[in-house]
Amino acid sequence: MNLNQIQIQTERIENTTIIRLKGSLNSLTYNTFLDEVKYANRRGGVILDMEEVEVISSVGIEALKQTSEISYTSGNKIVLLNLSQHVKEVLSMVGLLKILLIAANEELAMKMVAKG
């Protein structure tokens, strides 16, 4: 996979959409990513499975920050799942670990999304 691409797979479970990401979250994938998140979040809660995110740029960090604003506006939760250690460190450095909802596993993510 090209470092400037992102593959997005979605799965719907009840009122929750699980978005599985593979590739890069950067300036070239920013709009595709946010469009998918906005669409899914209008329908309910969202779990972003980031296990296969290989690269995250400063624009990708901004995209994750935007998910918090999308969630707040809609009232539907967005939970991050399967963050690599590198992504956790980057989010910690920029102060987003305190803002974003992050789950240790998919079961916990589902519970977090379901809570009002």
Secondary structure, DSSP 8 states (H G I E B T S, - for coil): --TT-EEEEEEEETTEEEEEEEEEESTTTHHHHHHHHHHHHHTSEEEEEEEEEEEE-HHHHHHHHHHHHHHHHHS--EEEE---HHHHHHHHHTT-TTTSEEESSHHHHHHHHH--
